[in-house]
Amino acid sequence: MDAKDLKILVVDDNSINVKLLGRTLTNNNFNVVSAASGKEAIEVTHSEKPDLILLDVLMPEMDGYETCKILKESADTKHIPIIFLSAKNETVDKAKGLALGAADYLTKPFDPVEIVARIHSHISIRKDVIDLLHLNEQLKNDLAEAQKGNGKTPNDDPLKNFEALKNVNYREANKYFQVTARVKFAAPPATTVFLPAYVDKQNYIFLISGGFEKDYQTSFVQMLLHQYVLGYFKGLKEKTFHEKELYHIFDSILDAFSPDIYNAAFTLCLGHVNVTKAEFKCFSIHQATPLILNDKNNVIPTEALPIFYESKYAKIISANKIKLRPKCTLVNYVSGNELTTRETMDSLCLPYFTADKTDVTDMVETVFSNLPEKENDQLVIAIKLL
């Protein structure tokens, strides 16, 4: 998406600041709309649907913090990135802005070059999501037409290759680990999916999502989710993946993909394997923690240490870290919105992870070929440390 296709909302009660920012952004090919107050900003956001908002903090009647809070509480606008602009440079002010859901905080007087760079950075993070959000309206129209019974379905052009975009057979391998994921879906669309998010020499990060409903709305939102996460990790300058950073990422995902926004609910797991530290972190909602097998494919009793973090979702998130052994394997099974039990793992997966086998791809394929027929999709995943 080119800058000329992106709309930036500038909010400031100072008309000179609005003109200066508008000129800078227009010279960089952005489309610019403006608002002179918090109340007007809310109205313009709903009518113009900007891709990013530059929001002044100090404004009469309704300040930037209150404006941001209202926008983030609305299902129609909470996904829009907000960059605060303020003369305040106190840490507490920045923390307050970010706590309200802002993507960034810049202090005045600002450098026009930095403003544009920050916008490009946040747009890059959300680029694929923005493209798909624009396409979402077309999907809704297609679904509405299909429900009217006029013969058009969500698979008609331009979404005819929709299912090809979903991972039903995924493999990743290097000298540090081997990953295999296999989805058996009863019928299109696939709504229990494995979403690889980031990989380097020591880190492997993924998401698993199990839809509550088996419909195109859920499937499409999961595709949005995947593009959002890929963009998020691509845009990170420092990829340290500390516990708080991962928890913040998981919070951001829950904010951006609330069922209130897209009318699609799914279970979710964010997993992080750190090979160097021999550690696995797992943040999940209504999904079981993977089983850990040793090099002989026997289940290892593990102690899952809780990860503590201040979050409005803390009551529904299960966050744990587990110490891994050399050459161990993580195994998991997910089917729709069902919570996998140990009995399910014992009957469906573990019989095919035997001491005489070392290739996780072969074992996952064997599990896949022996899965029973179900109405829900079934995902099997194995990650082996080498």
N, C-alpha and C positions, 0 to 999 in steps of 0.2 A: 504494500500500500504506500503510495507516494504522499508527501506532506500535503499536497494540494487536495488530497482526499480526506484530510483530517481536520476536524473542527475544534478549535480551542476557545474556551470561554474565559474571558478576562474579567475579574470582579474586583472593583476598587471604587471607592467614593471620590477619589481624586481624578478628575478628568484628564489632567496632564499625564499622570501615570498610565492611564488607559491608552492615551494616544501614543505614548512612547513604546509601551509593550505591543500595542497593535501594529505599529510601524515595524518593529523588530520582527514580529511573527509573520507579517505579510511579506516582508522582504525575504523571508525564508520559506515562502510558498504555503504557509498555513492559512486556512480559512479562520477568520476571527469574528467572534460575537462578543458583546460586552454587557455588563450589568453594573449599576452604580450602588447597589445595596444588596444585603443578604436576601431580603424578600424577593427582589427582582431576580437575583441569581437563581433562586429556587424555581421561579416561574420560567425563566429562560432555559434552565436545564431540562425541565419537563417538555418544553416546546421544541427546543433545538437539538436536544440529545447530543451534546458535545462529546468528543472522545477524551478530552482532558480539561481540567479546570485549574486556572491560576487564581488563587483566592487570597485577597488581602485579609489580614487578621483584624486590624483596628478600623472598624467602621461603626457609625452611629446606629442606634436602635438594635440591630442584630449584628453581632460581630462575626468574624470568620469561623470561630470555634462553634458557635451555635448553628451557623449555616451548614457547616460540615456535618455536624451531628444529625441535623434534619435530613440532609441528602443521604447519609449512610444508613439512616433508618428506613428509607423508602426502598421498596423492592425494585422500583423502576430506575433508580439512580445510584444505588449503593456500589455498583461495579465500576463507576467512573473514577479514574485516578484524580486525586486532588493534590496540588502542590501549594503549600502555604507561602505567602510573601509577607514579610513583616520586618519592622524596624527593631523588634525585640530580638535579642540574641542570647537570652538566658536559656540554660539547659532545660529548666523546668517548662518553659514555653514550648520548646521543641518537643519535649516528651509529651506534653498535653496534646499538641497537634497530631503527633504520630499515634497516640493512644486512641484518638477519635477516628482513626482509620485513614489519615492522610498518607500519601505515598512519599512525600518529601517536604522539606521545610527550608526555604531560602531567606536570607536576611537582606534588608535594604541598607545602603544602596547596592543594587545587584548589577552584575555584569551581564549585558545582553547575550554575550557569547555563552556564558554559563547557563543562562536560562534556556537557551535553545538546546544546549548539550543535554541538560537534565530532561527536557521534554522528549528529545530523541531517545534518551536512555529508557524512560518509562514507556514510551510508545513501542520501543523495541521489545520490551518485556511483554507487552500486551498485544503486539502486532497481530499475531495469528488469532487471538481471541477477538479482537476488534473486527477482523475480516469475517469471522464466523458469526459474530453478533449481527453484523449487517446482513449476513445470509439467513439468520434465524427468522427474520420476518418472511422471507420467501418460503422457508420450511413450514411456518405456521399457515401460510396461504395454501400450500400444497396439501397439508393435513386437513384443512377446512374443506377444500375441494373434494378430497377423497371421502370425507364424511358426508358430503352432499350426494355422493353416489354418482358422480359424473364420469367415473372411469379413470380419473387421474389419481395416481398414487405417489407417495413420497419417493418412489424409486424412479419416477419419470425424470427426464433431463431437466435441470442440470445435476440432480442427485442420483443418477442411475448407478454411479459407482460408489455409492455411500458405504455399502458393506465392505468394499475392498479396502476402505480406510481403517477398518477395525482389526486389531491384532487377534488372530485366532491361533497362530502358530509362531512363537517368538523364540529366537535363540541368540545368545551373546556369549562369547568366550574370549579370554585372553590367558596370559600365563598365571594370572592371580585367581580367577574364578570362572565357573561355567554356569550359565543360566539357561533354563528351558521352561517355557510356559506353553500350555496347550489348552484350548477352549473347545469343549464339545457343546454346540448349541443346537437345541431341538428344532428351531425354526428361526428365520430372520425376524427381527434384527437381533444381533448379539448384544446383550446388556449385562453380562458378567465378563469383565474385561481386565486384562493385564496391561498396564501403561508404563513402559520404561521412561524414566525422567532424566537421569543423568548418570554418566559413567566416566571414570578415569582410572588411573593405575591402582588407586587405593579405595575408591568409593563406588558403590553401586546403589542408586536410589530408584525406587519404583513405587507405583500406586496400584492397588487392586480395588475395583469398584463392582459391587453387585447390585443391580437394579431391583427396586421393589416391584416395578412393573416391566413387562416385556413389550415395549412399544418404541416407536421411532423418536418420540420426544425424549425419552430417557437415553436412548442410544446417541442422539445428536448432542445432548448435553454432556455426555461422557467424552465425546469427541472434542467439544469445547474445552472441557477440563484438561484433556491431554495437551492441547495446544497451549493453554494457559500455563501449565506446569513446565512444558518445554521452554516457553518464552521466559518464564520466571528464572529458571536456573541458568539459561543462556545469558540473562542480563545481570547476574550477580558478579560483582567485581572480585570479591573475596569468597572463595568457596571453602570455608572452614568447616561448615556443617556441625557447629556446636549444638548441644541439646536445645538451648533457647532459640537458636536460629531455625532449627527444624520445626520446633513447636510453633514459632511465628509463621512459618510457611504453611503449616497445617491450618492454623487459624485463618490465614489469608484465603486459603482454598474454601474453607467453610463459609467465610463471608461472601466470597464471589459466587459460590454455587449453592446458595441456600435454596431449598425447595420453594420458598416464598417467591423467588425470582423466576425460576424456570418451570415450576410445577412438575418437578421430577425428583424423586427421592432414591437414594442408593446408600448402601453401606460403603465404607471407605477405609483404606489402610495406606499409610505412607511408611515404607520400609527403607532403612539405610544400613547397608553393610559396609563397615570399614575394615578393610583387609589388614592394614598396618596395625591397628589397635585390636584386631580380632574381636570386634564388637558389633552387635546388631541392635539398632534402635527401631522401635515400632510405635507408631501413633495410629490409633484405629477407633472407629465407631462401629460397633456391632460386627466385629470380625475377630476370630480367634487368632492368637499368636501362633506362628509356625512352629512345628516340631523341629527339634535339632537332633540329627543323627550323627554318630561318630563315623570313623573311617570304615567300620564294619557294618554300617547301616543299622546299628542298634540305637534306639531312642536314648538320648542322654537326659537325665534329670537336670533341669536347669532352674536357676534362681533368677526370676525376672525382677530387677530392681526398678521401682517406680521413678518416673521422671516428674519432678514438680515444677509447675510454671503457672503464673497468674494468667488465667484465660477465662473469658465468659463461657467457654464451652467445657471447662474443666470437669463438670459433673457428668458429661457424656463421653469424654475422651478417655481411652485407656492408653497410657503412655509408659513404656517400659524399655529398659536396655538389658541385654543379655550378653555375657561373655562367651565368646566362641572358641572352640578348640581347633587346632590345625586339621585340615582336610575334613572338616565336618560338612554336613549338608542341611540346609533349611528346606523343609517340605511343607506345603500348605495346599488346602482344597477349599474352594469357595463356590457356592451355588446360590445365585440370586441373593435374597435377603436372609437366607437361613444362617444361623450361627453354627458353625462346624463344631462337632463334639469329638472327643477322643475316640469314641466308638466308631464314628464315621471314618476317621483316619485309619483306624485298625482294620476296618472292613474293605475300604476302597483303595487305599494307597500303600500302606506299609507292607502288605504281603508281597509287593513287587519290588521293594527295596531290600534286596538280599545281600548277604556277605560276599557272594561270588560275583557281584556286579559293581562296576566302578563308573560307568558312563551314565550320567544323570539323564541325558537325552533318551537313551534306550529305556531307562526305567520309567520316565514320564510317558513315553509312547506306549509302553506296556500297560500302565495304569489307564491311559486314555482309551486304549482299545478294549478295555474290560469294564469301562464305566457303564452303569445301567442307563436305560432310557428314562429321561425325566422331562417335565415341562419346563423346568428352569435350566439355564445354561450351567455348565460345570467347568471350572477352571482348576487345573493342576499346575503347580509351580515348584521348581526345585532350583536352589542356588548352592553350588558346591565350591568350597574354598580349596584351591589347588596348592 
